[in-house]
Amino acid sequence: MAAPISVIIPTLNAQADLSACLAALVEGLDTGLITELVISDGGSTDETLKLADAWGANIVTGAPSRGGQLRRGCEGARGEWLLVIHADTVLDPGWSAVAAAHLTQRKAAYFKLRFDRGGRFVAAWANLRARVFGLPYGDQGLLISRRLYDAVGGFPNQPLMEDVALARALKGQLVALDAIAVTSSAKYRAQGWARRGARNLWTLLRYFIGTDPATLARAYRR
């Protein structure tokens, strides 16, 4: 294997989702593609850290902030490539061969999105947005070389839109992998697909016009 991968997963009370996420990574462990698992936790009070420890993860802890957690996790990772995924995302079988083939490339990559229940049109829009505008969200994962990650400054320490910020820094250097990331639709189903989608788009637009990410985070989580 030319360049082993460190997997970085941000968590906050992720016990219910983390096992499935980690189980999907086993094929990468079996082939030697994955050399390290880093769990960057933001203060979980459930069994997340016990589960992470049982899987042999390197655990990094700190304040709850998606950008800050990802930045801390990536800083301590040792692999030549970084694979960043969310705890409620499960990579479809066969992902590891596709990822391994990408390691000869210079560009970063993301997975095609699918939801675990419903949301076909929302997923289609997300994949279109990523392909046309170069803006994959964090639930599509990110496979990036350490060299490129450091060159663009990495994840910013901000509580929201850290994925968009990094994608913008990587403009012209992102490609789609021919593999699927299946993410949870729980929040969409709880809030309504249209309502959640409109809220996400409004948040993105506000970010583009310069609204502070902390302000966006407070509004987003209400």
C-alpha positions as CSV (number, residue, x, y, z in Angstrom):
1,M,0.0,0.0,0.0
2,A,1.6,3.2,-1.2
3,A,0.1,5.7,1.3
4,P,-1.8,4.5,4.4
5,I,-4.8,6.5,5.5
6,S,-5.7,8.0,8.9
7,V,-9.5,8.1,9.5
8,I,-10.7,11.1,11.5
9,I,-14.3,11.1,12.9
10,P,-15.7,13.9,15.0
11,T,-18.1,12.8,17.7
12,L,-20.5,14.1,20.3
13,N,-22.8,11.6,21.9
14,A,-22.5,9.4,18.8
15,Q,-22.9,6.0,20.5
16,A,-26.0,5.1,18.5
17,D,-24.4,5.6,15.1
18,L,-20.7,5.0,15.6
19,S,-20.7,1.2,15.4
20,A,-22.1,1.0,11.9
21,C,-19.7,3.8,10.8
22,L,-16.7,1.9,12.1
23,A,-17.9,-1.5,10.9
24,A,-17.9,-0.2,7.3
25,L,-14.2,0.8,7.7
26,V,-13.1,-2.8,8.4
27,E,-12.5,-3.6,4.7
28,G,-9.9,-0.8,4.7
29,L,-8.3,-2.2,7.8
30,D,-8.2,-5.7,6.4
31,T,-6.3,-4.5,3.3
32,G,-3.9,-2.3,5.2
33,L,-5.3,0.8,3.6
34,I,-6.2,2.3,7.0
35,T,-3.3,2.7,9.4
36,E,-5.0,4.7,12.1
37,L,-8.4,5.7,13.5
38,V,-8.7,9.1,15.3
39,I,-11.9,9.9,17.2
40,S,-12.0,13.7,18.0
41,D,-14.7,14.0,20.7
42,G,-16.4,17.2,21.8
43,G,-17.5,16.1,25.3
44,S,-19.7,13.0,24.9
45,T,-21.6,11.9,28.0
46,D,-22.8,8.6,26.6
47,E,-20.7,5.5,25.7
48,T,-19.0,7.0,22.6
49,L,-15.5,7.1,24.1
50,K,-15.8,3.5,25.5
51,L,-16.8,2.3,22.1
52,A,-14.0,4.2,20.4
53,D,-11.5,2.8,22.9
54,A,-12.8,-0.7,22.2
55,W,-12.1,-0.2,18.5
56,G,-8.5,0.9,19.3
57,A,-9.0,4.5,18.3
58,N,-6.7,7.3,19.2
59,I,-9.0,9.6,21.1
60,V,-8.6,13.4,21.0
61,T,-10.8,15.5,23.3
62,G,-11.7,19.2,23.4
63,A,-14.5,21.8,23.2
64,P,-17.5,20.9,21.1
65,S,-17.1,22.5,17.7
66,R,-17.1,20.5,14.4
67,G,-14.3,22.6,12.9
68,G,-12.2,22.6,16.0
69,Q,-12.7,18.9,16.5
70,L,-11.7,18.1,13.0
71,R,-8.7,20.4,13.1
72,R,-7.5,18.7,16.4
73,G,-8.1,15.3,14.9
74,C,-6.2,16.0,11.7
75,E,-3.3,17.7,13.5
76,G,-2.5,14.5,15.4
77,A,-3.1,12.1,12.5
78,R,0.0,10.3,11.2
79,G,-1.2,9.0,7.8
80,E,0.0,10.4,4.4
81,W,-3.7,10.6,3.6
82,L,-6.7,11.7,5.7
83,L,-10.2,10.3,5.4
84,V,-12.7,12.5,7.3
85,I,-16.2,11.1,7.8
86,H,-19.1,11.8,10.2
87,A,-20.1,9.3,12.8
88,D,-23.6,8.9,11.2
89,T,-22.1,8.1,7.8
90,V,-21.6,4.5,6.5
91,L,-19.4,3.9,3.5
92,D,-20.8,1.4,1.0
93,P,-19.0,-1.9,0.4
94,G,-16.2,-1.6,-2.1
95,W,-15.2,1.9,-1.0
96,S,-11.7,0.9,-0.1
97,A,-10.7,-0.2,-3.6
98,V,-11.9,3.1,-5.0
99,A,-10.1,5.1,-2.3
100,A,-6.9,3.1,-2.8
101,A,-7.0,3.8,-6.5
102,H,-7.3,7.5,-5.8
103,L,-4.1,7.7,-3.8
104,T,-2.0,8.1,-6.9
105,Q,-3.8,11.4,-7.6
106,R,-3.0,14.9,-6.3
107,K,-6.5,16.1,-5.8
108,A,-8.8,15.6,-2.8
109,A,-12.0,13.6,-3.2
110,Y,-15.4,13.1,-1.8
111,F,-18.1,10.3,-1.9
112,K,-21.4,10.4,-3.7
113,L,-24.2,10.9,-1.2
114,R,-27.2,8.7,-0.4
115,F,-29.5,8.8,2.6
116,D,-30.4,5.7,4.6
117,R,-34.1,6.4,4.2
118,G,-35.7,8.5,1.5
119,G,-34.3,11.8,0.4
120,R,-33.5,10.9,-3.2
121,F,-33.9,14.4,-4.6
122,V,-32.0,16.0,-1.7
123,A,-29.1,13.6,-2.3
124,A,-29.3,14.4,-6.0
125,W,-29.0,18.1,-5.3
126,A,-26.1,17.6,-2.9
127,N,-24.2,15.5,-5.5
128,L,-25.0,18.2,-8.2
129,R,-23.8,21.0,-5.9
130,A,-20.6,19.1,-5.2
131,R,-19.9,18.4,-8.8
132,V,-20.9,21.7,-10.4
133,F,-20.0,24.2,-7.6
134,G,-17.2,22.2,-5.9
135,L,-19.1,22.3,-2.5
136,P,-19.4,18.8,-1.0
137,Y,-20.6,18.9,2.6
138,G,-19.1,17.0,5.4
139,D,-21.5,14.1,5.2
140,Q,-20.0,13.2,1.8
141,G,-16.7,12.6,3.5
142,L,-13.3,13.9,2.4
143,L,-10.2,12.0,1.3
144,I,-7.2,14.4,1.1
145,S,-3.4,14.1,1.2
146,R,-1.7,15.5,4.2
147,R,0.4,17.6,1.9
148,L,-2.7,19.3,0.3
149,Y,-4.5,19.6,3.6
150,D,-1.6,21.5,5.1
151,A,-1.1,23.6,2.0
152,V,-4.6,25.0,2.1
153,G,-4.6,25.6,5.9
154,G,-6.8,22.7,7.0
155,F,-10.2,22.9,8.7
156,P,-10.9,26.3,10.3
157,N,-11.7,26.3,14.0
158,Q,-15.3,27.3,13.6
159,P,-18.5,25.7,14.8
160,L,-20.3,25.5,11.4
161,M,-19.5,25.6,7.7
162,E,-16.0,24.3,8.3
163,D,-16.6,21.8,5.5
164,V,-17.7,24.6,3.1
165,A,-14.7,26.7,4.1
166,L,-12.3,23.9,3.3
167,A,-14.0,23.1,0.1
168,R,-13.7,26.7,-1.0
169,A,-10.0,26.6,-0.2
170,L,-9.8,23.5,-2.4
171,K,-11.4,25.0,-5.4
172,G,-10.5,23.1,-8.5
173,Q,-8.9,20.4,-6.5
174,L,-11.9,18.2,-5.6
175,V,-13.2,15.2,-7.5
176,A,-16.0,12.7,-6.8
177,L,-15.1,9.1,-6.0
178,D,-17.2,6.3,-7.6
179,A,-18.4,5.1,-4.2
180,I,-21.3,5.9,-2.0
181,A,-21.5,7.4,1.5
182,V,-24.8,6.6,3.2
183,T,-25.7,9.2,5.8
184,S,-28.5,9.4,8.3
185,S,-31.7,11.1,7.3
186,A,-33.0,11.3,10.9
187,K,-32.8,15.1,11.1
188,Y,-34.4,15.6,7.8
189,R,-37.3,13.3,8.7
190,A,-37.8,14.9,12.1
191,Q,-37.8,18.5,10.7
192,G,-39.3,17.8,7.2
193,W,-37.2,17.3,4.0
194,A,-38.3,20.7,2.5
195,R,-37.9,22.6,5.7
196,R,-34.5,21.2,6.5
197,G,-33.3,21.6,3.0
198,A,-34.4,25.3,2.9
199,R,-32.8,25.9,6.2
200,N,-29.5,24.5,5.0
201,L,-29.6,26.6,1.8
202,W,-30.4,29.8,3.8
203,T,-27.5,29.0,6.2
204,L,-25.2,28.6,3.2
205,L,-26.2,31.8,1.6
206,R,-25.8,33.7,4.9
207,Y,-22.3,32.3,5.2
208,F,-21.4,33.4,1.7
209,I,-22.4,37.0,2.5
210,G,-20.1,37.0,5.5
211,T,-22.3,36.1,8.5
212,D,-20.1,34.9,11.4
213,P,-20.1,31.1,11.8
214,A,-20.8,31.3,15.5
215,T,-24.0,33.3,14.8
216,L,-25.0,30.8,12.1
217,A,-24.4,27.9,14.5
218,R,-26.6,29.4,17.2
219,A,-29.5,29.9,14.7
220,Y,-28.9,26.5,13.1
221,R,-29.2,24.6,16.4
222,R,-32.3,26.3,17.7
